[in-house]
Amino acid sequence: MSIIKTAIIILPIVLAMIVGLTFLQVYLSKKESKIPGLILPSIFFILSVFYSVPNFQNALNFSFSPGAFFASVMILLVCNAPTIIYVLIYLHLRNKINKASEINKMNVQDLD
């Protein structure tokens, strides 16, 4: 199978997974408890660390070079992109929830 055919098959699957995980993150972040919204960022952070640690070990153990170390840092940053995105979604939605809660408290105080 050619690369183009493989990409045509895999790309929609990957995009569907990204969209699905983003909707899941929004749903979990809107929960009353704070913990569910931190599940996906935590999972992606752990996965990125497991993926990046061998690169750092290779860069440091065999022969240290700034280029290899910089490449390892870049791999860590790229692997943490979903973590950063999901944390930003979480913080944005929690901020909206907190503002709505404060407005409700002020409205209750106004009624008293």
Summary of the structure (lengths in Angstrom):
residues: 112
radius of gyration: 20.5
end to end distance: 71.5
largest distance: 71.5
contacts: 267
relative contact order: 0.10
helix: 88%
strand: 0%
